[in-house]
Amino acid sequence: QVQLVESGGGLVQAGGSLRLSCAASGRTFSTYAMGWFRQAPGKERAFVAAINWSGSSTSYAESVKGRFTISRDNAKNTVDLQMNSLKAEDTAVYYCAAEYGLGPGSRWVREYDYWGQGTQVTVSS
């Protein structure tokens, strides 16, 4: 069982930055790939970024590539999402998720085993 708790969301002006953090419980954090997803009102939950168990492999949605950076610290059981050059269209609830295994981290919601409760990010234009 893994429990995930996100933090760091808030209100920011377009062009600004935010850093989201996700804290995981349990001693098996390093056996999970981690992902960040987001869900805007009226839209489906969408992939943002993923990182494999060791942090050696990352992937990003095209819409955030070059602006967002995912990272993890297995000693602290945390995964972060640094978000720069934020745009109004980045406004959403952001979720972290854990996918058991040594793969690179899926882009698909259905592949993830555990989810956090989400944190709101609002970008004003």
C-alpha positions as CSV (number, residue, x, y, z in Angstrom):
1,Q,0.0,0.0,0.0
2,V,1.3,3.4,-0.9
3,Q,-0.2,6.7,0.2
4,L,0.5,9.9,-1.8
5,V,0.1,13.4,-0.6
6,E,0.7,16.4,-3.0
7,S,1.6,19.9,-2.0
8,G,2.8,23.1,-3.5
9,G,-0.2,24.2,-5.6
10,G,-1.5,27.7,-5.6
11,L,-2.3,30.8,-7.7
12,V,0.4,32.2,-9.9
13,Q,0.6,34.7,-12.7
14,A,1.3,33.6,-16.3
15,G,5.0,33.3,-16.8
16,G,5.6,32.4,-13.2
17,S,6.8,29.2,-11.5
18,L,5.6,26.7,-9.0
19,R,7.1,23.5,-7.6
20,L,4.8,20.7,-6.7
21,S,5.9,17.9,-4.3
22,C,4.4,14.5,-3.7
23,A,5.3,12.6,-0.5
24,A,4.9,8.9,-0.5
25,S,4.5,6.6,2.5
26,G,6.0,3.1,2.8
27,R,9.4,1.7,2.3
28,T,8.9,0.4,-1.2
29,F,8.9,3.8,-3.0
30,S,11.9,2.9,-5.2
31,T,9.9,0.0,-6.7
32,Y,7.5,2.4,-8.3
33,A,7.6,4.6,-11.3
34,M,5.9,7.9,-10.6
35,G,3.8,10.1,-12.7
36,W,2.1,13.5,-12.6
37,F,-1.2,14.0,-14.3
38,R,-3.6,17.0,-14.4
39,Q,-7.3,17.5,-14.8
40,A,-9.0,20.7,-15.9
41,P,-12.7,21.3,-15.4
42,G,-14.8,19.4,-17.9
43,K,-11.7,17.5,-19.2
44,E,-10.3,14.0,-18.7
45,R,-7.2,13.4,-16.6
46,A,-4.2,13.9,-18.7
47,F,-0.5,12.8,-18.6
48,V,2.0,15.5,-17.7
49,A,5.3,13.7,-16.8
50,A,6.7,10.4,-15.6
51,I,9.9,9.2,-14.0
52,N,11.3,5.7,-13.6
53,W,12.2,4.1,-10.3
54,S,15.8,5.4,-10.3
55,G,15.2,8.7,-11.9
56,S,17.3,7.9,-14.9
57,S,14.5,8.1,-17.3
58,T,11.8,10.8,-17.7
59,S,9.1,11.6,-20.2
60,Y,6.8,14.6,-20.7
61,A,3.7,15.6,-22.5
62,E,4.5,17.8,-25.5
63,S,2.6,20.7,-24.0
64,V,5.0,20.9,-21.1
65,K,8.2,19.8,-22.6
66,G,11.0,22.3,-21.9
67,R,9.0,24.0,-19.2
68,F,8.4,21.3,-16.6
69,T,10.9,19.0,-14.9
70,I,10.1,15.9,-12.9
71,S,12.5,14.6,-10.3
72,R,12.6,12.2,-7.4
73,D,14.5,11.5,-4.2
74,N,14.2,7.9,-3.1
75,A,15.9,8.6,0.2
76,K,13.1,11.1,1.1
77,N,10.3,9.2,-0.7
78,T,9.4,12.3,-2.8
79,V,8.7,13.2,-6.4
80,D,8.6,16.8,-7.5
81,L,7.4,18.7,-10.5
82,Q,9.1,22.0,-11.2
83,M,6.8,24.1,-13.4
84,N,8.3,27.2,-15.2
85,S,6.8,29.6,-17.7
86,L,3.3,28.8,-16.6
87,K,0.4,29.4,-18.9
88,A,-3.3,29.9,-18.3
89,E,-3.9,26.5,-20.0
90,D,-1.8,24.8,-17.2
91,T,-4.6,25.6,-14.8
92,A,-5.8,22.2,-13.4
93,V,-5.8,19.9,-10.4
94,Y,-2.5,18.1,-10.4
95,Y,-2.2,14.5,-9.2
96,C,0.8,12.3,-8.5
97,A,0.5,8.6,-9.1
98,A,2.5,5.5,-8.5
99,E,2.9,2.6,-11.0
100,Y,4.5,-0.6,-9.6
101,G,7.5,-1.9,-11.5
102,L,10.8,-0.9,-13.1
103,G,9.4,0.5,-16.3
104,P,9.7,4.1,-17.4
105,G,6.3,5.3,-16.2
106,S,3.2,5.0,-18.3
107,R,1.3,7.9,-20.0
108,W,-1.9,6.1,-19.3
109,V,-4.1,6.7,-16.2
110,R,-5.2,3.0,-16.1
111,E,-1.6,1.8,-15.5
112,Y,-1.2,3.5,-12.2
113,D,-1.9,1.8,-8.9
114,Y,-2.1,4.6,-6.4
115,W,-3.2,8.2,-6.6
116,G,-2.9,11.3,-4.4
117,Q,-5.8,13.6,-3.6
118,G,-4.6,16.4,-6.0
119,T,-3.5,19.9,-5.6
120,Q,-5.0,22.9,-7.4
121,V,-2.8,25.0,-9.7
122,T,-4.3,28.2,-11.1
123,V,-2.5,30.4,-13.6
124,S,-3.9,33.9,-14.1
125,S,-3.4,35.5,-17.5
